[in-house]
Amino acid sequence: MSERNLDPDSSAVQTHLQIMQGVIQRMAENSRSCKVWCVTLVSATLVLVTRTESPQHALIALAPTLLFFVLDAYYLALERSFIKSYDTFVASLHEGSLASASVYAVKPTGMGWKAVAWCFRSFSTLPFYSLLTITILLAWLVVLPSSTAGG
């Protein structure tokens, strides 16, 4: 396949950029959904714990918190990888070194477990899930004395 400079205004390039932007937007939406579902499940669990006065059940809320934390970090890593891929594509386009085969490849750049591990420490994940975990533990500690005093 011959290499040729691609016009930034061509429909193939514009479509590729739109697809990449759509993927990035979906990853951000997935990350947001993880937080929404996690808060919903944890809240429902803690409401049940306070109504039944069963403090041991509060710790059940740690399971979805951990699972959504991992999933959220994964989506954040994917989002960042697609942004890196998008930036590389645009830079190659402006340099005139973009291969025409790149227009038909939509894949993340630098995605791996190291990227996911890095996202565990991100400002958008760590404070949120840490605060949620602290809330669960505090709820457990608050319900624990009231349940033992009544029995």
Secondary structure, 3 states (H helix, E strand, C coil): CCCCCCCCCCHHHHHHHHHHHHHHHHHHHHHHHHHHHHHHHHHHHHHHHHHHCCHHHHHHHHHHHHHHHHHHHHHHHHHHHHHHHHHHHHHHHHHCCCCHHHHHCCCCCCCCHHHHHHHHCCCCCHHHHHHHHHHHHHHHHHHHHHHHHHC
